[in-house]
């Protein structure tokens, strides 16, 4: 019980710090002394938000384990579904776009794979020459060359 309380306090501190960094004017405009009731409500709201974020991260980690398990077993359709759920929870996870794009590619859906790889390339911090970037570029190129042959 004590450990979970310490984790909650640590998360509240991190969230408060993150909020003050993200919005320094908001943090600076807060009155230095808040009424006790307002302070309690604010603390409770921060705790609820921290619990929601922790639950969301636990769900993402669980889905990620499922995706890896399905991938390793060659169940690419199930892996893709787990990755889709992750992206619904957090659409900013660039690695999941790459992984879902690979699943779609192996399932024969080149058009959807192309869309995922373009999104991965748009979001990734990886540099040109990285293995995943090269693989994504290969899939994009393959799709665009097939699309060009259909048009021409």
C-alpha beads as a LAMMPS data file, in Angstrom:
LAMMPS data file: protein, C-alpha beads

152 atoms
151 bonds

1 atom types
1 bond types

-500.0 500.0 xlo xhi
-500.0 500.0 ylo yhi
-500.0 500.0 zlo zhi

Masses

1 110.0

Atoms # bond

1 1 1 0.000 0.000 0.000
2 1 1 2.807 2.390 0.908
3 1 1 4.621 1.730 -2.396
4 1 1 1.509 2.509 -4.465
5 1 1 1.032 5.735 -2.499
6 1 1 4.647 6.733 -3.218
7 1 1 4.147 5.967 -6.912
8 1 1 0.983 8.090 -6.941
9 1 1 2.789 10.976 -5.235
10 1 1 5.676 10.664 -7.701
11 1 1 3.280 10.652 -10.669
12 1 1 1.466 13.693 -9.335
13 1 1 4.782 15.492 -8.982
14 1 1 5.771 14.531 -12.538
15 1 1 2.411 15.588 -13.960
16 1 1 2.579 18.896 -12.100
17 1 1 6.094 19.480 -13.389
18 1 1 5.047 18.546 -16.925
19 1 1 2.066 20.911 -16.750
20 1 1 4.246 23.777 -15.541
21 1 1 6.803 23.142 -18.302
22 1 1 4.110 22.815 -20.984
23 1 1 2.313 25.924 -19.860
24 1 1 4.619 28.223 -17.863
25 1 1 2.180 31.137 -18.092
26 1 1 -0.569 29.012 -16.569
27 1 1 1.727 27.868 -13.777
28 1 1 2.879 31.446 -13.151
29 1 1 -0.662 32.793 -13.061
30 1 1 -1.796 30.458 -10.262
31 1 1 -2.365 32.218 -6.997
32 1 1 0.316 31.475 -4.424
33 1 1 -2.252 30.551 -1.798
34 1 1 -5.212 28.458 -2.817
35 1 1 -8.187 27.731 -0.653
36 1 1 -7.907 24.276 0.915
37 1 1 -11.006 22.977 -0.900
38 1 1 -9.711 24.080 -4.306
39 1 1 -6.321 22.542 -3.580
40 1 1 -7.951 19.236 -2.593
41 1 1 -10.093 19.203 -5.752
42 1 1 -7.068 19.970 -7.902
43 1 1 -5.042 17.218 -6.228
44 1 1 -7.899 14.732 -6.678
45 1 1 -8.225 15.649 -10.367
46 1 1 -4.495 15.171 -10.875
47 1 1 -4.644 11.802 -9.111
48 1 1 -7.580 10.671 -11.292
49 1 1 -5.721 11.742 -14.407
50 1 1 -2.566 9.932 -13.264
51 1 1 -4.571 6.751 -12.627
52 1 1 -6.182 7.011 -16.091
53 1 1 -2.783 7.489 -17.717
54 1 1 -1.322 4.540 -15.814
55 1 1 -4.269 2.322 -16.829
56 1 1 -3.839 3.410 -20.441
57 1 1 -0.118 2.598 -20.371
58 1 1 -0.800 -0.813 -18.777
59 1 1 -3.316 -1.555 -21.557
60 1 1 -0.830 -0.488 -24.241
61 1 1 1.882 -2.683 -22.695
62 1 1 -0.522 -5.640 -22.577
63 1 1 -1.549 -5.130 -26.210
64 1 1 2.107 -4.811 -27.175
65 1 1 2.888 -8.173 -25.536
66 1 1 -0.054 -9.697 -27.420
67 1 1 1.145 -8.221 -30.711
68 1 1 4.648 -9.631 -30.186
69 1 1 3.227 -13.045 -29.318
70 1 1 1.011 -13.064 -32.427
71 1 1 3.842 -11.796 -34.603
72 1 1 6.241 -14.488 -33.402
73 1 1 3.583 -17.146 -34.081
74 1 1 2.979 -15.793 -37.607
75 1 1 -0.577 -14.653 -36.778
76 1 1 -0.240 -11.346 -38.592
77 1 1 -3.980 -10.628 -38.696
78 1 1 -4.215 -10.847 -34.896
79 1 1 -0.991 -8.871 -34.498
80 1 1 -2.458 -6.162 -36.736
81 1 1 -5.605 -5.982 -34.568
82 1 1 -3.549 -5.541 -31.389
83 1 1 -1.527 -2.792 -33.073
84 1 1 -4.729 -1.076 -34.235
85 1 1 -5.979 -0.998 -30.642
86 1 1 -2.675 0.497 -29.491
87 1 1 -2.919 3.206 -32.145
88 1 1 -6.503 4.001 -31.077
89 1 1 -5.229 4.554 -27.530
90 1 1 -2.164 6.503 -28.627
91 1 1 -1.904 7.533 -32.296
92 1 1 1.552 9.075 -31.725
93 1 1 3.406 5.745 -31.461
94 1 1 5.393 5.688 -34.704
95 1 1 6.795 2.176 -34.156
96 1 1 3.282 0.716 -34.212
97 1 1 2.670 2.249 -37.657
98 1 1 5.746 0.433 -38.929
99 1 1 4.744 -2.850 -37.273
100 1 1 1.166 -2.658 -38.510
101 1 1 2.457 -1.775 -41.976
102 1 1 4.625 -4.889 -41.966
103 1 1 1.663 -7.046 -40.875
104 1 1 -0.467 -5.581 -43.635
105 1 1 2.335 -6.169 -46.133
106 1 1 2.666 -9.826 -45.143
107 1 1 -1.121 -10.169 -45.339
108 1 1 -0.975 -8.884 -48.938
109 1 1 -2.552 -5.457 -48.337
110 1 1 0.066 -3.314 -50.054
111 1 1 -2.104 -0.163 -50.205
112 1 1 -2.723 -0.120 -46.432
113 1 1 0.887 -1.052 -45.769
114 1 1 1.947 1.882 -47.936
115 1 1 -0.242 4.259 -45.886
116 1 1 1.216 2.980 -42.598
117 1 1 4.785 3.216 -43.865
118 1 1 4.261 6.784 -45.047
119 1 1 2.890 7.664 -41.610
120 1 1 5.833 5.920 -39.946
121 1 1 8.290 7.856 -42.141
122 1 1 6.501 11.120 -41.345
123 1 1 6.730 10.528 -37.584
124 1 1 9.969 8.614 -36.993
125 1 1 13.064 10.265 -35.577
126 1 1 15.190 7.566 -37.277
127 1 1 17.561 8.764 -39.947
128 1 1 17.828 7.716 -43.578
129 1 1 19.855 4.518 -43.647
130 1 1 18.249 2.982 -40.558
131 1 1 16.971 -0.519 -41.294
132 1 1 13.316 0.289 -40.583
133 1 1 13.434 3.478 -42.630
134 1 1 14.935 1.571 -45.562
135 1 1 12.281 -1.155 -45.295
136 1 1 9.493 1.428 -45.151
137 1 1 10.924 3.199 -48.204
138 1 1 11.082 -0.117 -50.083
139 1 1 7.377 -0.758 -49.426
140 1 1 6.413 2.795 -50.396
141 1 1 8.442 2.456 -53.590
142 1 1 6.934 -0.955 -54.387
143 1 1 3.406 0.373 -53.989
144 1 1 4.056 3.504 -56.030
145 1 1 5.689 1.560 -58.860
146 1 1 2.703 -0.838 -59.002
147 1 1 0.287 2.097 -58.924
148 1 1 2.257 3.726 -61.753
149 1 1 2.053 0.560 -63.887
150 1 1 -1.718 0.417 -63.388
151 1 1 -2.084 4.031 -64.518
152 1 1 0.311 3.770 -67.451

Bonds

1 1 1 2
2 1 2 3
3 1 3 4
4 1 4 5
5 1 5 6
6 1 6 7
7 1 7 8
8 1 8 9
9 1 9 10
10 1 10 11
11 1 11 12
12 1 12 13
13 1 13 14
14 1 14 15
15 1 15 16
16 1 16 17
17 1 17 18
18 1 18 19
19 1 19 20
20 1 20 21
21 1 21 22
22 1 22 23
23 1 23 24
24 1 24 25
25 1 25 26
26 1 26 27
27 1 27 28
28 1 28 29
29 1 29 30
30 1 30 31
31 1 31 32
32 1 32 33
33 1 33 34
34 1 34 35
35 1 35 36
36 1 36 37
37 1 37 38
38 1 38 39
39 1 39 40
40 1 40 41
41 1 41 42
42 1 42 43
43 1 43 44
44 1 44 45
45 1 45 46
46 1 46 47
47 1 47 48
48 1 48 49
49 1 49 50
50 1 50 51
51 1 51 52
52 1 52 53
53 1 53 54
54 1 54 55
55 1 55 56
56 1 56 57
57 1 57 58
58 1 58 59
59 1 59 60
60 1 60 61
61 1 61 62
62 1 62 63
63 1 63 64
64 1 64 65
65 1 65 66
66 1 66 67
67 1 67 68
68 1 68 69
69 1 69 70
70 1 70 71
71 1 71 72
72 1 72 73
73 1 73 74
74 1 74 75
75 1 75 76
76 1 76 77
77 1 77 78
78 1 78 79
79 1 79 80
80 1 80 81
81 1 81 82
82 1 82 83
83 1 83 84
84 1 84 85
85 1 85 86
86 1 86 87
87 1 87 88
88 1 88 89
89 1 89 90
90 1 90 91
91 1 91 92
92 1 92 93
93 1 93 94
94 1 94 95
95 1 95 96
96 1 96 97
97 1 97 98
98 1 98 99
99 1 99 100
100 1 100 101
101 1 101 102
102 1 102 103
103 1 103 104
104 1 104 105
105 1 105 106
106 1 106 107
107 1 107 108
108 1 108 109
109 1 109 110
110 1 110 111
111 1 111 112
112 1 112 113
113 1 113 114
114 1 114 115
115 1 115 116
116 1 116 117
117 1 117 118
118 1 118 119
119 1 119 120
120 1 120 121
121 1 121 122
122 1 122 123
123 1 123 124
124 1 124 125
125 1 125 126
126 1 126 127
127 1 127 128
128 1 128 129
129 1 129 130
130 1 130 131
131 1 131 132
132 1 132 133
133 1 133 134
134 1 134 135
135 1 135 136
136 1 136 137
137 1 137 138
138 1 138 139
139 1 139 140
140 1 140 141
141 1 141 142
142 1 142 143
143 1 143 144
144 1 144 145
145 1 145 146
146 1 146 147
147 1 147 148
148 1 148 149
149 1 149 150
150 1 150 151
151 1 151 152
